[in-house]
Structures are given as C-alpha cells and as structure tokens.
Amino acid sequence: QAQARSSNRRPPAPASPHLRRAPPAPPAAMAQADVLQVTPERVGQADVGIVGIGVMGSNLALNFLSKGFTVGIWNLETEVAEQFIKEHSPTFGEGKVIGARTYEDFAKLLKVPRKTLILVTAGKATDIVIDNLMKVFDKNDIIVDTGNAHFKDQSRRAEMVEAAGMRFLGMGISGGAEGARKGPAFFPGGTLSIWEDIRPIVEAAAAKASDGRPCVTMCGRGGAGSCVKMYHNAGEYAVLQIWAETYAGLRGLGLDGDGVREVLKSWKQRGPLDSYMLDITIEVAGKRDPETSDSSYLVDRTADMIGSKGTGLWSVQVALDVGCPVPSLAQAVLARQMSMTRPERLQNAGLIGSLVAAPADTPAAGADRDRLVEDLYWATYLSIIASYSQMFQALRVVDKEFNLEIVGNLPRIISTFRAGCILQGALLEPMTKAFEANPNIPNLICAFPEELKAGMGKFRSACARMAGAGEAATVMQASLGYLVTMTQPTLQAGQVVSLQRDVFGRHGFKRLTEGGQATEELHHAEWPEMIP
C-alpha cells in the first residue's frame, strides 16, 4: 500500500492572474483546466474525501463511487487527480467525483461534518497531511488515517486532533488493492463519537461476510484500530510462513509442485484449514514460469528474500515490552530477516554448508508418505491455532496496558476477518465463538481440546522428521514449543535459570509453597563464591 500512495506536500501556487486572462482554450483543454475548479454547484457535495490517489486511494474511491457516494479527491500531483476525474466521470456521472488543487478548496467540496480518508505513505507524509487538513477543517470534522501506522502514533494523533476540536480515526485496511476496490476489511479506532457519523460510508464499502454483516467494527479508542491491524499483520506473517514451511515439508517428501497442490486442495476440502492463505499457497505451488522453456515452477526461479513493512516487527516488540510471549510471531519476523541475508547465507553455505546439511534420504512413498502427509496436516493445523492464540493474547495484554478498549469488542473484531481480509478462513468461526462463550478464557488454545488430542502426537512427529531432514520449519517449531510450554505447570529449565541468576547476581528466586503456589517474596540460597 505504502509504495503506491502519493507523497504529500503543499501543491505549487495557482497560476497567476495574467495567465488566467489568456485567450479561451479549445474545448478539451478547457475541460482539463476546469476539472479541479471548485464551482458553486460543487461546494458541499462530497460525502467523503480522499487524499492520495495512488493504487489504494484510487481503488477505494472507486469503491465509494460504486456505492453511490459522491467523492472529493486531492492529490499532490494534480494531473493524477485530473486524469482520475476525467476517466471515471463518464461511468459514475458528472459531479460524482470532484477534486481541488488546494486543501482550502478541497475542504469546500465536503459535506459538514467533513470526512476525509488519508491514503499516503505512512509516517511523516501522514503527519503533513493531517497538519494541512487541520488548518482548513472545523470543529467536529473527521480525519481518518488508513496507513499501516504504529498504534502509539495513532493515539498521539488522536489526542492532537481531538485537542483542536476535531475528530480522528486510525483505520487499518486489509485486502490490498483488490480488496479496496471490491470490499476490504476495515479496523477503525479513535474518537468514539465518530462511528455513527462515518459508519454508513465505511460499512457500505466494506466486504460482507456470508451472513451479510459488513467486515468492520469500531475496535476501540485512540490507536485501537491500528493496534488490531498491527497484530492482524503479525498473524499474517506467521501463517504465511507456516504455509511456506508446509510446502517445503511436502516437497521434502518427494512431491513436485503439482503434487503439493493436490495435497493442499485435499486439505481445503476437509474444511478447518480452508482459507485465503491456503488458496494463494495452492496457486503458488503449481505456478509455472512462463519465461522458461522447460516450464519450471516459478517458485524454483524466485529469489528467497521476503520483504516486510515493519508492522510485524512492531507487534513483536510491543508484545515483548508488555511481557506477552509470541514466539511464532517473533520467529516469522526473524524468518523474513534471515531470508534477506542471502549474500551471507551463500558465503556460509560455501564454507560449512555440507557440515550442517542433513544426510540425503530416500523420498517416502505409498502408505509411509500418506502417514507423513497426515502428520504435516496436523503440524500446520496446530501451528496456525498457536499463532492466532498468540496474536489475540497479545491484543488482550496490550489493551490492558494501554487502555485501548479492545477486549470487549474482540469477538466482533474477529468476525470482521471473515471476508475481504488476508486472514479470512474457516478457523475464525470457532475462535469467535470461543471468545463469545468465555471472554475470560485463559488462552485461545484452551478452545481446541479435541484438535490437540487428535494432533499433538502427529505434530511432534512432523517436527522431528523435518528437523532430521534438514528443514528448519522455524515457525512450526516455535508453535510446538509454545503449545508445550504454555500448558506445562512446571518448567524445569525455568527453575534452573532462576537459581543460576541467584548464584551469579544474587537476584533471588521465588519458592514453591506446599500447595504449589509461588511466594510473593524473593528468597536467596547460600552459594559458594564463584568468580567468572
């Protein structure tokens, strides 16, 4: 989204009066000159405004137009706005999409209270747009930032805009450019009084779930919407990586891309793993490279370097800051970072790769392969449950720390993932029901006892096989570790490290009472003097 959005600075000054008195232009040129002129009949006509007509902004504008709304636009490069209006006015009608050259004129186009969505590069450009809008907007007008912003930045912006008497919404969007055009999932959060004012517009543009409900709900106050979007993206990182590790595991069993595709299609038919991310993995697995003469698989000709925008990293950092363990989410970020060290990896492989690589193994076949495929199915299934559990647990802990008022909305928030969203999938339904049935459930993993009973043994077997075959599967391994660690009443390694810290630093440790409870006070043991 960010790379497709317009940057933002004030436009050049309007043409001089002398130039305006030039001889009349031919009709086509006159139409081009007039398209951004704010005439009396255009004042106060736009239901919603959009700043930044890049890929996301233009597609969202078309979405609003298709729902019957009048849209006002502003773009740094005025020729982009002019072209957009000329191109789409014949389709939606004269005066349905209108634009301006300056922020002052842009404000005149909008109905009061003004409602404007910002779709520019996240960060400094967003702050510049907000500053310019605040100069021309009035009390109770609404500024909506849709960028992939840190929720702390959105909370800061909300306080600043509210202090000026206006209202602010940080609203993440999921679904990419196609979702923006056809219906994305929205994650709004900010000034709570905004919702009823902007709800009809946003709900009309949002994706609709199978029950017809729009995939949007007010997530909470301040930066709540951006916080939800951050952890949505962190979950996306993890689940994408899980499906990639599943692909590698299936290839390791001797399947080619078409074989992997058929296995994944059969998994989709089983129901629980049916999802958008499974669908795109199926598409990737069997895709042929049209630029090769031998019709090689495109994946085999793709550089193993994964880009990222930063939201996954922010989510992990905040979770660690508030003491919420998210190993699958963290490992997904690390997997991307390690993928970007390709030059170093190539050097390391040349020097010591043969020492680390697993010995070659005979590909599995027949009933043996079927068993290993089933093991991998459950490894994938439970890894996804573990990753979503971490995602939602982090949202609960972060909400408590920063008072974003997310938790009460959590079941509804999860239900908004059901369409128009990268996380869309069948598993969201039981997750929603779990939080509705018990808002205080200790951890979402507790809502899947039957799945754990059926799959934990197979999960362990799959991870052991992949480790022995030299496949890192780091997010799967982290997910297994999370499920094991978070369900054990006593961690022996934790006991040992607690005493190690007391030996070298006299940090103290908590004792266990006869009832197995940890003492509030710290204790110290007598240790011999041990100088490093």
Buried (B, 14 or more C-beta within 10 A) or exposed (E): BBEBBBBBEEBEEEEEEEEEEEEEEEEEEEEBBEBBEBEEEBBEBBBBBBBBBBBBBBBBBBBBBBBEBBBBBBBBEBEBBBBBBBEBBEEBEEEBBBBBBBBEBBBBBBBEBBBBBBBBBBBEBBBBBBEBBBEBBEEBBBBBBBBBBBBBBBBBBBEBBBEBEBBBBBBBBBBBBEBBBBBBBBBBBBBBEBBEBBBEBBBBBBBBBEEEBBBBBBBBBBBBBBBBBBBBBBBBBBBBBBBBBBBBBBBBBBBEBEBBBBBBBEBBEEEBBBBBBBBEBBEBBBBBBEEEEEEEBBBEEEEEEBEBBBBBBBBBEBBEEEEBBBBBBBBBBBBBEBBBEEEEBEEEEEEEEEEEEEEEEEEBEEEEBEEBBBBBBBBBBBBBBBBBBBBBBBBBBBBEEBEBBBBEBBBBBBBBBBBBBBBBBBBBBBBBBBBEEEEEBEBBBBBBEEBBEBBBEBBBBBBEBBBEBEBBBBBBBBBBBBBEEBEEEEEEEEEEEBEEEBEEEEEEBEEEEEEEEEEEEEEEEEEEEEEE
